[in-house]
Amino acid sequence: MGLEVKDVTVRFGGHVALDNVSLEARKGEVTGLIGPNGAGKTTMFNVITGLQNPTRGTVTLDSRDISKLAPYKRARRGMARTFQRLELFGSLTVRENIHVAAAQFRRRHRTAERAGPTTDTLVKRLNLGAIADVRADSLPTGQGRMVELARALACRPSVLLLDEPASGQDESETAEFSRVLRDVAAEGVAVLLVEHDMDLVMSVCDNLHVLDFGKKLAQGTCAEIQADPLVRAAYLGEAEESDKTLGATL
């Protein structure tokens, strides 16, 4: 079980942002959603999380149709998301940002586990100890991405959606991010990743879905997607040129 999107179409007037797209993100795996700019990736995330109503189609979480649920109700069912633009509480410290999410989870689910120990565990797990007491609005983007991930994990998601999480990260931060994502998936979480850093995508994803102009172009393993001529053409413009440069792009 996990997340399933079936036959989703989104129209904005005469513009079709998504055209009958289906995808699946299974628990225990990292699933990539890739495609050129404007392909419809963020629109798909908005449909999944309830920020955008589809023209047609359904969203299912753990075999339950959540298509009609408000975003906060989807979150309570186990869905967490990060955004392209950092959405941290700037006036709070790193530790406080994570603690807020842990405390909210505890209240909503009436768990016995206190927010403090959960926060401490995540600070250690994501190597945030050196900046734990630093205000979030003073952090560089790369570190902010790690804090946003920690805050999402404090909500104990069964499905984690990450929208360009490597943006602003340096090489070492991306490597650390990859390690955490693999560990999170191994714990049984379904991770759906939108990302332009193909090195990261190819290192962590078990399966990929490719969008182009709102349509699903391809689906398969990383190796299958790398070898797909339609994907090569979509990214590079000319399929015959892709053999020379695909390794640097996909």
C-alpha positions in Angstrom: 0.0 0.0 0.0 0.9 3.6 -0.2 -0.1 6.4 -2.5 -2.0 6.0 -5.8 -3.1 8.7 -8.2 -5.4 7.5 -11.0 -6.4 9.2 -14.2 -5.9 12.8 -12.9 -6.6 15.7 -15.3 -6.3 19.3 -14.3 -7.5 22.1 -16.6 -7.0 25.8 -16.2 -9.3 27.3 -18.7 -8.0 26.1 -22.0 -4.7 24.9 -20.6 -4.4 21.3 -19.6 -1.8 21.1 -16.9 -2.2 17.4 -16.3 -3.7 15.0 -18.8 -5.0 11.7 -17.5 -1.9 11.0 -15.4 -1.6 8.0 -13.1 1.2 7.1 -10.7 2.0 5.1 -7.6 4.4 5.5 -4.7 4.8 2.4 -2.7 5.8 2.1 0.9 9.4 1.2 1.5 10.5 2.9 -1.8 11.6 6.3 -3.1 9.6 7.1 -6.2 10.8 9.9 -8.5 8.6 12.3 -10.4 10.7 14.1 -13.0 10.3 16.1 -16.2 11.3 19.4 -17.8 10.2 22.7 -16.3 6.4 23.2 -16.8 5.8 19.5 -17.1 3.1 19.5 -14.3 5.1 18.1 -11.4 4.2 20.7 -8.8 0.6 20.7 -10.0 0.5 16.9 -9.3 1.9 17.5 -5.8 -0.9 20.1 -5.3 -3.5 17.6 -6.4 -2.1 14.9 -4.1 -2.0 17.2 -1.1 -5.4 18.8 -1.7 -4.3 22.3 -2.7 -5.6 21.8 -6.2 -8.8 20.2 -7.1 -8.5 18.0 -10.2 -10.9 18.2 -13.1 -11.2 14.5 -12.9 -9.3 11.6 -11.3 -8.8 10.2 -7.8 -6.1 10.1 -5.1 -5.9 7.1 -2.8 -3.9 6.7 0.4 -3.5 3.2 1.8 -6.4 2.0 -0.3 -8.7 4.8 1.0 -10.0 7.5 -1.4 -8.9 10.9 -0.1 -9.9 12.9 -3.2 -12.5 14.9 -1.3 -10.5 15.6 1.8 -9.1 19.0 2.8 -5.3 19.3 3.0 -5.2 19.2 6.8 -7.3 16.0 6.8 -4.8 14.4 4.4 -2.0 15.5 6.7 -3.8 13.8 9.6 -4.0 10.6 7.5 -0.2 10.5 7.3 0.8 12.8 4.4 3.6 15.3 4.8 5.1 17.7 2.2 8.0 20.1 1.7 7.8 22.9 -0.8 10.1 24.4 -3.5 10.3 27.6 -1.4 11.3 27.0 2.1 8.4 27.2 4.5 10.1 27.4 7.9 9.1 29.4 11.0 11.8 32.0 10.6 11.6 33.5 14.1 12.0 30.1 15.7 15.2 28.2 16.1 15.9 24.9 14.3 15.0 22.9 17.4 11.8 24.9 17.9 10.7 24.4 14.3 11.0 20.6 14.8 9.4 20.7 18.3 6.3 22.5 17.0 5.7 19.7 14.5 6.3 17.0 17.0 4.0 18.6 19.6 1.2 19.0 16.9 1.6 15.3 16.1 1.3 14.3 19.8 -1.8 16.4 20.3 -3.6 15.2 17.2 -2.8 11.5 17.8 -2.8 11.6 21.6 0.4 9.7 21.8 2.3 9.2 25.1 5.6 10.1 23.5 6.7 13.7 24.4 7.7 16.2 21.8 11.1 16.9 23.4 12.7 13.5 22.9 11.3 13.2 19.4 12.9 16.6 18.6 16.2 15.5 20.1 16.2 12.3 18.1 15.6 14.1 14.8 18.2 16.8 15.5 20.7 14.0 16.0 19.5 11.9 13.1 19.8 14.8 10.6 23.1 16.1 12.1 21.5 19.4 13.1 23.1 19.7 16.5 25.5 22.5 15.6 22.7 24.7 14.4 19.9 23.5 16.7 19.7 26.8 18.6 20.1 29.1 15.5 17.1 31.0 14.1 15.7 29.4 11.0 15.7 32.7 9.0 19.5 33.0 9.4 20.2 29.6 7.8 21.5 29.1 4.2 19.0 27.3 2.0 20.8 24.0 2.1 20.6 23.7 5.9 17.0 25.0 5.8 16.1 22.0 3.5 17.4 19.6 6.2 15.4 21.4 8.9 12.2 21.2 6.7 12.8 17.5 6.2 13.2 17.0 10.0 10.0 18.9 10.6 8.1 16.8 8.1 9.5 13.6 9.7 8.3 14.8 13.1 4.8 14.3 11.8 5.5 10.6 11.4 4.3 10.5 7.8 3.4 7.3 5.9 3.7 9.3 2.7 6.4 12.0 2.3 6.3 14.3 -0.7 9.5 16.3 -1.4 9.4 19.2 -4.0 12.9 19.9 -5.2 14.6 19.3 -1.8 18.1 19.5 -3.1 17.7 23.1 -4.4 20.4 25.2 -2.6 22.3 22.3 -1.2 26.0 21.7 -1.7 27.4 18.3 -2.5 27.9 17.2 1.1 24.4 18.3 2.1 22.9 16.4 -0.9 24.8 13.3 0.1 23.5 13.5 3.6 20.0 14.1 2.3 20.3 11.0 0.2 21.3 8.9 3.2 18.3 10.1 5.2 15.9 9.5 2.4 17.1 5.9 2.0 16.8 5.3 5.7 13.3 6.8 5.8 12.1 4.6 2.9 13.6 1.6 4.6 11.4 2.2 7.6 8.3 1.7 5.4 7.5 5.3 4.3 6.4 6.0 0.7 8.6 8.8 -0.5 7.7 10.7 -3.7 10.4 13.0 -4.9 10.3 15.9 -7.4 13.9 16.9 -8.2 16.1 18.3 -11.0 19.3 17.0 -9.5 19.6 13.8 -11.6 22.5 12.5 -9.6 20.3 12.5 -6.5 17.4 11.0 -8.3 19.4 8.2 -9.8 21.1 7.4 -6.5 18.0 7.2 -4.3 14.9 6.3 -6.5 13.6 2.8 -6.9 11.2 3.8 -9.7 10.6 6.9 -11.8 7.6 8.6 -13.5 8.3 11.1 -16.2 6.0 14.0 -17.1 6.2 16.1 -20.2 3.7 18.8 -21.1 1.2 17.4 -18.5 1.3 13.9 -19.8 3.1 10.8 -18.5 5.9 10.1 -20.9 7.4 7.0 -19.2 7.5 4.9 -16.1 10.1 2.4 -14.9 13.3 1.8 -13.0 16.2 4.3 -13.3 18.0 2.1 -15.8 14.9 1.9 -17.9 14.2 5.6 -17.9 17.9 6.4 -18.7 17.5 4.1 -21.8 14.1 5.5 -22.9 14.5 7.4 -26.2 11.3 9.5 -25.6 12.7 10.6 -22.2 16.0 11.5 -23.8 14.3 13.5 -26.5 12.1 15.4 -23.9 15.1 16.4 -21.9 17.6 17.0 -24.6 15.5 17.9 -27.6 17.3 15.5 -29.9 17.3 11.8 -29.1 20.4 11.1 -31.3 22.4 13.6 -29.3 21.5 12.2 -26.0 23.9 9.3 -26.1 26.7 11.7 -25.6 25.3 13.8 -22.8 22.6 11.7 -21.1 24.9 10.8 -18.2 25.2 14.4 -17.2 21.5 15.2 -17.5 19.6 12.0 -16.5 
